[in-house]
Amino acid sequence: MSISAQAVDVVYGRPAAGVQVRLQRRISDLGRELDDWLTVDETETDSDGCIKDWTAERFGRGPYQIVFDSDAYFAMLGLSAAYKEISVVVRLADESDSCQIQVRLAPYSYSMDFGFRG
């Protein structure tokens, strides 16, 4: 199981380097999912706008949340965003699952592509 992510800045038409990103796993209790999330890793996108470190890790089954800090990214560029964060929640169900997430950022909108290979 693997998760990879990429952020693209559509204002400037380039990879969104330096976006802070959190990977979180949903906390469960006796097989029941709770509403709380445990942060597994925090990093930032590289010069290609990618998170490559996660692809080598092995993840257990269950729901994961990837949180992109769009507010801090646009503040770094001297712009303000209409939203603080972008959250994407995915479920890994099988050992062979692999998901790729791409988020395209603008100060007042975003779009997301999700690729899943199982």
C-alpha positions as CSV (number, residue, x, y, z in Angstrom):
1,M,0.0,0.0,0.0
2,S,1.3,3.4,-0.9
3,I,0.2,7.0,-1.0
4,S,1.7,9.8,-3.1
5,A,0.7,13.4,-3.5
6,Q,1.4,16.4,-5.8
7,A,0.4,20.0,-5.5
8,V,0.3,22.3,-8.6
9,D,0.0,26.1,-8.4
10,V,-2.5,27.1,-11.2
11,V,-1.9,30.8,-10.6
12,Y,1.7,30.6,-11.8
13,G,1.4,27.4,-13.8
14,R,4.1,25.5,-11.9
15,P,4.6,22.9,-9.2
16,A,3.6,24.2,-5.7
17,A,6.9,23.7,-3.9
18,G,6.9,24.2,-0.1
19,V,3.3,23.3,0.6
20,Q,3.0,21.9,4.2
21,V,1.2,18.6,4.1
22,R,0.0,16.2,6.9
23,L,-0.8,12.6,6.5
24,Q,-3.3,11.3,9.1
25,R,-4.8,8.0,9.9
26,R,-8.3,7.6,11.4
27,I,-8.2,6.4,14.9
28,S,-10.3,3.2,15.5
29,D,-11.5,1.5,18.7
30,L,-12.3,-2.2,18.6
31,G,-12.7,-2.1,14.8
32,R,-15.0,1.0,14.9
33,E,-13.8,4.2,13.3
34,L,-13.8,7.3,15.4
35,D,-13.9,10.9,14.3
36,D,-10.3,11.6,15.5
37,W,-7.2,11.6,13.3
38,L,-3.7,10.6,14.3
39,T,-0.9,12.4,12.4
40,V,1.4,9.8,10.8
41,D,3.7,12.3,9.1
42,E,4.2,16.0,8.3
43,T,6.3,17.2,5.5
44,E,6.3,19.7,2.6
45,T,6.2,19.3,-1.2
46,D,9.5,19.3,-3.0
47,S,10.6,21.4,-6.0
48,D,8.3,19.3,-8.2
49,G,5.4,19.8,-5.9
50,C,5.5,16.1,-4.8
51,I,5.6,14.1,-1.7
52,K,7.8,11.2,-2.6
53,D,8.8,10.0,0.8
54,W,5.5,8.4,1.5
55,T,5.7,6.1,-1.6
56,A,8.3,3.9,0.1
57,E,6.3,3.5,3.3
58,R,3.9,0.7,3.8
59,F,0.5,1.6,5.2
60,G,-2.0,-0.5,7.0
61,R,-5.6,-0.8,5.8
62,G,-8.0,1.9,6.7
63,P,-8.9,5.5,6.0
64,Y,-6.2,8.2,5.6
65,Q,-6.5,11.9,5.3
66,I,-4.1,14.1,3.4
67,V,-4.2,17.8,4.5
68,F,-2.6,20.5,2.3
69,D,-2.0,23.8,4.1
70,S,-3.1,26.2,1.3
71,D,-3.4,29.2,3.6
72,A,0.3,29.1,4.6
73,Y,1.4,28.4,1.0
74,F,-0.4,31.5,-0.5
75,A,0.7,33.7,2.5
76,M,4.2,32.7,1.5
77,L,3.5,34.2,-2.0
78,G,1.9,37.4,-0.6
79,L,-1.6,36.2,-1.4
80,S,-4.5,35.2,0.8
81,A,-6.6,32.1,0.3
82,A,-10.3,31.8,0.8
83,Y,-9.8,28.4,2.6
84,K,-7.2,27.3,5.2
85,E,-6.7,23.7,4.2
86,I,-7.6,21.1,1.6
87,S,-8.4,17.7,3.0
88,V,-8.6,14.5,0.9
89,V,-9.8,11.3,2.6
90,V,-9.0,7.9,1.0
91,R,-9.5,4.3,2.1
92,L,-6.8,1.7,1.6
93,A,-8.5,-1.7,1.6
94,D,-5.9,-4.1,0.3
95,E,-2.2,-4.8,0.5
96,S,-1.8,-4.0,-3.2
97,D,-3.7,-0.6,-3.0
98,S,-1.8,2.4,-4.2
99,C,-3.3,5.9,-4.5
100,Q,-2.0,9.1,-6.2
101,I,-3.5,12.5,-5.3
102,Q,-2.9,15.7,-7.3
103,V,-4.3,19.0,-6.0
104,R,-4.4,22.1,-8.2
105,L,-4.3,25.2,-6.0
106,A,-5.6,28.7,-6.6
107,P,-6.4,31.3,-3.9
108,Y,-10.2,30.9,-4.3
109,S,-10.6,27.5,-5.8
110,Y,-9.0,24.1,-6.1
111,S,-9.5,20.8,-8.0
112,M,-8.3,17.4,-7.3
113,D,-7.5,14.2,-9.2
114,F,-7.4,10.9,-7.6
115,G,-5.8,7.8,-9.1
116,F,-6.3,4.4,-7.5
117,R,-4.6,1.2,-8.3
118,G,-5.6,-1.9,-6.4
